[in-house]
Amino acid sequence: MLKLEDAMKEKGVGVTELAERLGVNRQTVYYYIKQGDKNPLSQLQKIAYALGISVLDLIVEEKEEGVIICPNCGKRFKMEDSHIPQRENIRGKEYYQ
């Protein structure tokens, strides 16, 4: 989840000012806000630089127990105990010692 609006409020930067810093129009900034975490990393880097913050400050990790997120597509996978093999049943267990 992207917290662009929160970062803008913390820095006291409005949509118009951020648009000027990025060299885009206001509608584009609204698009970035709407896109949320679907914005490409390169765009998040530009936004973070324009706000004077780290890219990590723009990203909010939602911690859910037993959920992993694919780094390529962003799809969420719920892991249940029944899907996790017992330690002794894992192939290559000699590497887990």
DOGU-732751 format. One record per residue (C-alpha): residue number from 1; residue in three letters; x, y, z. Coordinates in steps of 0.5 Angstrom, whole numbers, padded with zeros to 4 digits. Example, Ala and Ser with C-alpha at 12.3 -4.5 7.8 and 13.67 -1.06 7.14 Angstrom:
<pabas>
@n:1 | res:ALA | X:0025 | Y:-0009 | Z:0016 .
@n:2 | res:SER | X:0027 | Y:-0002 | Z:0014 .
</pabas>
This chain:
<pabas>
@n:1 | res:MET | X:0000 | Y:0000 | Z:0000 .
@n:2 | res:LEU | X:0003 | Y:0007 | Z:-0002 .
@n:3 | res:LYS | X:0002 | Y:0013 | Z:0003 .
@n:4 | res:LEU | X:0004 | Y:0018 | Z:-0002 .
@n:5 | res:GLU | X:-0002 | Y:0023 | Z:0001 .
@n:6 | res:ASP | X:0001 | Y:0022 | Z:0008 .
@n:7 | res:ALA | X:0008 | Y:0023 | Z:0006 .
@n:8 | res:MET | X:0005 | Y:0030 | Z:0002 .
@n:9 | res:LYS | X:0002 | Y:0032 | Z:0008 .
@n:10 | res:GLU | X:0008 | Y:0031 | Z:0013 .
@n:11 | res:LYS | X:0012 | Y:0035 | Z:0008 .
@n:12 | res:GLY | X:0007 | Y:0040 | Z:0007 .
@n:13 | res:VAL | X:0007 | Y:0039 | Z:0000 .
@n:14 | res:GLY | X:0001 | Y:0040 | Z:-0004 .
@n:15 | res:VAL | X:-0001 | Y:0037 | Z:-0011 .
@n:16 | res:THR | X:0001 | Y:0043 | Z:-0015 .
@n:17 | res:GLU | X:0007 | Y:0044 | Z:-0012 .
@n:18 | res:LEU | X:0009 | Y:0036 | Z:-0012 .
@n:19 | res:ALA | X:0007 | Y:0037 | Z:-0020 .
@n:20 | res:GLU | X:0012 | Y:0042 | Z:-0021 .
@n:21 | res:ARG | X:0017 | Y:0039 | Z:-0017 .
@n:22 | res:LEU | X:0016 | Y:0033 | Z:-0022 .
@n:23 | res:GLY | X:0015 | Y:0036 | Z:-0028 .
@n:24 | res:VAL | X:0008 | Y:0034 | Z:-0029 .
@n:25 | res:ASN | X:0001 | Y:0036 | Z:-0029 .
@n:26 | res:ARG | X:-0003 | Y:0036 | Z:-0023 .
@n:27 | res:GLN | X:-0008 | Y:0030 | Z:-0026 .
@n:28 | res:THR | X:-0001 | Y:0026 | Z:-0027 .
@n:29 | res:VAL | X:0000 | Y:0027 | Z:-0019 .
@n:30 | res:TYR | X:-0007 | Y:0025 | Z:-0018 .
@n:31 | res:TYR | X:-0006 | Y:0019 | Z:-0022 .
@n:32 | res:TYR | X:0000 | Y:0017 | Z:-0018 .
@n:33 | res:ILE | X:-0004 | Y:0017 | Z:-0012 .
@n:34 | res:LYS | X:-0010 | Y:0013 | Z:-0015 .
@n:35 | res:GLN | X:-0005 | Y:0008 | Z:-0017 .
@n:36 | res:GLY | X:-0002 | Y:0007 | Z:-0010 .
@n:37 | res:ASP | X:0003 | Y:0001 | Z:-0010 .
@n:38 | res:LYS | X:0002 | Y:0000 | Z:-0018 .
@n:39 | res:ASN | X:0007 | Y:0005 | Z:-0019 .
@n:40 | res:PRO | X:0013 | Y:0003 | Z:-0022 .
@n:41 | res:LEU | X:0019 | Y:0003 | Z:-0017 .
@n:42 | res:SER | X:0023 | Y:0008 | Z:-0022 .
@n:43 | res:GLN | X:0017 | Y:0013 | Z:-0021 .
@n:44 | res:LEU | X:0017 | Y:0012 | Z:-0013 .
@n:45 | res:GLN | X:0024 | Y:0014 | Z:-0013 .
@n:46 | res:LYS | X:0022 | Y:0020 | Z:-0017 .
@n:47 | res:ILE | X:0017 | Y:0022 | Z:-0012 .
@n:48 | res:ALA | X:0021 | Y:0020 | Z:-0006 .
@n:49 | res:TYR | X:0027 | Y:0025 | Z:-0009 .
@n:50 | res:ALA | X:0022 | Y:0031 | Z:-0010 .
@n:51 | res:LEU | X:0019 | Y:0030 | Z:-0003 .
@n:52 | res:GLY | X:0026 | Y:0029 | Z:0000 .
@n:53 | res:ILE | X:0024 | Y:0022 | Z:0003 .
@n:54 | res:SER | X:0026 | Y:0015 | Z:0002 .
@n:55 | res:VAL | X:0022 | Y:0010 | Z:-0002 .
@n:56 | res:LEU | X:0021 | Y:0006 | Z:0004 .
@n:57 | res:ASP | X:0018 | Y:0012 | Z:0007 .
@n:58 | res:LEU | X:0013 | Y:0012 | Z:0002 .
@n:59 | res:ILE | X:0011 | Y:0004 | Z:0002 .
@n:60 | res:VAL | X:0007 | Y:0001 | Z:0008 .
@n:61 | res:GLU | X:0008 | Y:-0006 | Z:0009 .
@n:62 | res:GLU | X:0001 | Y:-0009 | Z:0011 .
@n:63 | res:LYS | X:0003 | Y:-0015 | Z:0016 .
@n:64 | res:GLU | X:-0002 | Y:-0021 | Z:0016 .
@n:65 | res:GLU | X:0000 | Y:-0027 | Z:0019 .
@n:66 | res:GLY | X:0001 | Y:-0033 | Z:0014 .
@n:67 | res:VAL | X:0001 | Y:-0028 | Z:0008 .
@n:68 | res:ILE | X:0006 | Y:-0027 | Z:0003 .
@n:69 | res:ILE | X:0007 | Y:-0022 | Z:-0003 .
@n:70 | res:CYS | X:0010 | Y:-0024 | Z:-0010 .
@n:71 | res:PRO | X:0015 | Y:-0019 | Z:-0011 .
@n:72 | res:ASN | X:0014 | Y:-0020 | Z:-0019 .
@n:73 | res:CYS | X:0006 | Y:-0019 | Z:-0019 .
@n:74 | res:GLY | X:0004 | Y:-0017 | Z:-0012 .
@n:75 | res:LYS | X:-0001 | Y:-0022 | Z:-0011 .
@n:76 | res:ARG | X:-0002 | Y:-0024 | Z:-0004 .
@n:77 | res:PHE | X:-0002 | Y:-0032 | Z:-0002 .
@n:78 | res:LYS | X:-0005 | Y:-0034 | Z:0005 .
@n:79 | res:MET | X:-0001 | Y:-0040 | Z:0008 .
@n:80 | res:GLU | X:-0004 | Y:-0045 | Z:0012 .
@n:81 | res:ASP | X:0000 | Y:-0049 | Z:0017 .
@n:82 | res:SER | X:-0003 | Y:-0055 | Z:0013 .
@n:83 | res:HIS | X:0001 | Y:-0053 | Z:0007 .
@n:84 | res:ILE | X:0008 | Y:-0052 | Z:0010 .
@n:85 | res:PRO | X:0011 | Y:-0059 | Z:0011 .
@n:86 | res:GLN | X:0014 | Y:-0062 | Z:0017 .
@n:87 | res:ARG | X:0022 | Y:-0060 | Z:0018 .
@n:88 | res:GLU | X:0023 | Y:-0068 | Z:0017 .
@n:89 | res:ASN | X:0020 | Y:-0068 | Z:0010 .
@n:90 | res:ILE | X:0023 | Y:-0063 | Z:0007 .
@n:91 | res:ARG | X:0028 | Y:-0065 | Z:0001 .
@n:92 | res:GLY | X:0035 | Y:-0062 | Z:0002 .
@n:93 | res:LYS | X:0034 | Y:-0062 | Z:0010 .
@n:94 | res:GLU | X:0041 | Y:-0063 | Z:0011 .
@n:95 | res:TYR | X:0042 | Y:-0056 | Z:0009 .
@n:96 | res:TYR | X:0037 | Y:-0053 | Z:0014 .
@n:97 | res:GLN | X:0041 | Y:-0056 | Z:0020 .
</pabas>
